[in-house]
Amino acid sequence: MQRYFIHLQNRVYTPKDATMLLERARELAKDVVVRDSRVSKKYIEFDTSIPDSMDVGDLVGRLEKISPLASVEHIVEKDVPKDEAVRHAVELFNEEKYWGAHEALEAVWKSTPRGKERDMINGIILVAAAFVHDLKDEREICLSILGRAMKKLDGAGGAYHGINVDRLAARVSKILRTGRIERFTI
């Protein structure tokens, strides 16, 4: 099985439509694993696995009955330098492709020794994971994970490979204080 994130253009859907879109994708692609759907302002994201013998273009053709294709990302674990992995994670995060950002940072986290840097990376991963839940209209789960992220970001600050950690922590703190989830860029 090969894993792909299929991103369709989003023109009309909101996170409240994630479950309905997941059901529709599963109807269109019965021979494929469609494990999740997430809805951002720009994209409808499907997390899929297809048989090795299947061409991803076949799956895309079926899913385009929902909306036109924006991008396809083949998900494979890559060994890339830390700077490149963090830069890629930031790009994904800022495009509201939070699960991809989570995946990119997880490789960095795994290779980082225990300590403050590893905790800070884990905090950033948790922010991305929280926003994954926001894209599925799971507000309470999002807020809970943001609370866990703040604990990991506690005491971290400054810049980390271009990420303003102080600004990140302040934005998360504001969300937790107000209860109003506002996605942001890093």
C-alpha positions as CSV (number, residue, x, y, z in Angstrom):
1,M,0.0,0.0,0.0
2,Q,1.1,3.5,-0.8
3,R,0.0,6.5,1.3
4,Y,-1.0,9.8,-0.3
5,F,-2.5,13.1,0.8
6,I,-4.9,14.2,-1.9
7,H,-5.6,18.0,-1.7
8,L,-8.7,19.2,-3.6
9,Q,-9.5,22.8,-4.1
10,N,-12.0,24.1,-1.6
11,R,-14.5,26.7,-2.7
12,V,-17.5,26.1,-0.5
13,Y,-16.8,23.6,2.3
14,T,-16.1,24.2,6.0
15,P,-14.8,21.9,8.7
16,K,-18.4,21.0,9.5
17,D,-18.5,19.2,6.2
18,A,-15.5,16.9,6.9
19,T,-17.5,13.8,7.9
20,M,-19.8,14.2,4.9
21,L,-16.8,14.6,2.6
22,L,-15.1,11.5,4.1
23,E,-18.3,9.4,3.5
24,R,-18.5,10.7,-0.1
25,A,-14.8,9.9,-0.8
26,R,-15.3,6.4,0.6
27,E,-18.3,5.9,-1.7
28,L,-16.2,7.1,-4.7
29,A,-13.2,5.0,-3.8
30,K,-14.4,1.7,-2.4
31,D,-11.2,-0.2,-3.2
32,V,-9.0,2.4,-1.4
33,V,-8.5,3.3,2.2
34,V,-9.7,6.8,2.9
35,R,-8.8,7.2,6.5
36,D,-9.6,10.8,7.1
37,S,-10.7,14.1,5.7
38,R,-9.8,17.6,6.8
39,V,-11.2,20.9,5.5
40,S,-9.2,24.1,5.5
41,K,-10.0,27.4,3.8
42,K,-8.1,26.4,0.6
43,Y,-8.1,22.6,0.6
44,I,-10.1,19.5,1.2
45,E,-7.5,16.9,2.3
46,F,-8.0,13.2,2.1
47,D,-5.5,10.9,3.8
48,T,-5.5,7.7,1.7
49,S,-3.7,4.5,1.1
50,I,-3.9,2.7,-2.3
51,P,-2.7,-0.7,-3.4
52,D,0.8,-0.8,-4.9
53,S,-0.7,-1.9,-8.2
54,M,-3.0,1.1,-8.5
55,D,-2.1,4.4,-10.2
56,V,-2.8,7.4,-7.9
57,G,-4.3,9.2,-11.0
58,D,-7.2,6.7,-10.9
59,L,-8.0,7.8,-7.3
60,V,-7.6,11.5,-8.2
61,G,-10.0,11.1,-11.1
62,R,-12.7,9.7,-8.7
63,L,-12.2,12.3,-6.0
64,E,-12.3,15.1,-8.5
65,K,-16.1,14.5,-8.6
66,I,-16.0,16.3,-5.3
67,S,-13.8,19.2,-6.4
68,P,-10.8,19.9,-8.7
69,L,-7.3,18.7,-7.7
70,A,-5.0,21.1,-6.0
71,S,-2.1,18.7,-5.2
72,V,-1.0,15.1,-4.5
73,E,1.6,14.3,-1.9
74,H,3.2,10.8,-1.7
75,I,3.8,10.2,2.0
76,V,7.1,8.4,2.5
77,E,9.5,8.8,5.4
78,K,12.5,10.9,4.2
79,D,15.8,11.5,5.8
80,V,16.4,15.2,5.2
81,P,18.5,17.8,7.0
82,K,16.9,19.5,10.0
83,D,16.8,23.0,8.4
84,E,15.1,21.6,5.3
85,A,12.6,19.5,7.3
86,V,11.6,22.5,9.5
87,R,11.4,24.8,6.5
88,H,9.1,22.3,4.7
89,A,7.0,21.9,7.9
90,V,6.5,25.7,8.1
91,E,5.4,25.8,4.5
92,L,2.9,23.1,5.1
93,F,1.7,24.6,8.3
94,N,1.2,28.0,6.6
95,E,-0.8,26.3,3.8
96,E,-3.1,24.8,6.5
97,K,-1.7,21.3,5.7
98,Y,-1.3,20.6,9.3
99,W,-1.0,16.8,9.2
100,G,1.9,17.1,6.7
101,A,3.6,19.7,9.0
102,H,3.1,17.3,11.9
103,E,4.8,14.5,9.9
104,A,7.7,16.6,8.7
105,L,8.4,17.8,12.3
106,E,8.1,14.3,13.8
107,A,11.2,13.2,11.9
108,V,13.1,16.1,13.4
109,W,11.7,15.4,16.9
110,K,12.7,11.7,16.7
111,S,16.3,12.6,15.9
112,T,16.6,15.3,18.6
113,P,18.0,14.3,22.0
114,R,15.7,14.7,25.1
115,G,15.7,18.2,26.5
116,K,14.3,21.7,25.9
117,E,14.7,21.6,22.1
118,R,12.9,18.3,21.8
119,D,10.0,19.6,24.1
120,M,9.7,22.7,22.0
121,I,9.5,20.7,18.7
122,N,6.9,18.5,20.4
123,G,5.0,21.7,21.3
124,I,5.0,22.8,17.7
125,I,3.9,19.4,16.5
126,L,1.0,19.5,19.0
127,V,-0.1,22.9,17.7
128,A,-0.3,21.3,14.2
129,A,-2.1,18.3,15.6
130,A,-4.6,20.6,17.3
131,F,-5.4,22.4,14.1
132,V,-5.9,19.0,12.4
133,H,-8.8,18.6,14.8
134,D,-10.1,22.1,14.1
135,L,-10.2,21.2,10.4
136,K,-12.5,18.3,11.3
137,D,-14.7,20.6,13.5
138,E,-13.5,19.0,16.7
139,R,-13.2,22.1,18.8
140,E,-12.8,20.6,22.3
141,I,-10.1,18.2,21.1
142,C,-8.3,21.1,19.4
143,L,-8.4,23.1,22.6
144,S,-7.2,20.2,24.7
145,I,-4.2,19.5,22.5
146,L,-3.3,23.2,22.5
147,G,-3.2,23.1,26.3
148,R,-0.7,20.2,26.0
149,A,1.2,22.2,23.5
150,M,1.5,25.2,25.9
151,K,3.1,22.9,28.5
152,K,5.7,21.8,26.0
153,L,6.4,25.4,24.8
154,D,6.7,26.7,28.4
155,G,10.1,28.2,28.8
156,A,10.9,28.1,25.1
157,G,11.4,31.3,23.2
158,G,13.3,33.2,20.6
159,A,13.6,31.8,17.0
160,Y,13.8,28.2,16.0
161,H,14.9,27.7,12.4
162,G,12.8,30.8,11.4
163,I,9.9,30.1,13.7
164,N,9.1,32.9,16.2
165,V,8.4,30.7,19.2
166,D,7.4,33.6,21.4
167,R,4.8,34.6,18.8
168,L,3.6,31.0,18.4
169,A,3.2,30.6,22.2
170,A,1.4,33.9,22.5
171,R,-1.1,33.0,19.8
172,V,-1.8,29.6,21.4
173,S,-2.1,31.3,24.8
174,K,-4.7,33.7,23.4
175,I,-6.7,30.9,21.9
176,L,-6.7,29.1,25.3
177,R,-7.6,32.3,27.2
178,T,-10.5,33.3,24.9
179,G,-11.7,29.9,23.7
180,R,-11.8,31.2,20.2
181,I,-9.8,29.1,17.7
182,E,-8.0,31.3,15.2
183,R,-5.5,29.5,12.9
184,F,-2.4,31.5,12.2
185,T,0.9,31.2,10.3
186,I,4.3,30.6,11.7
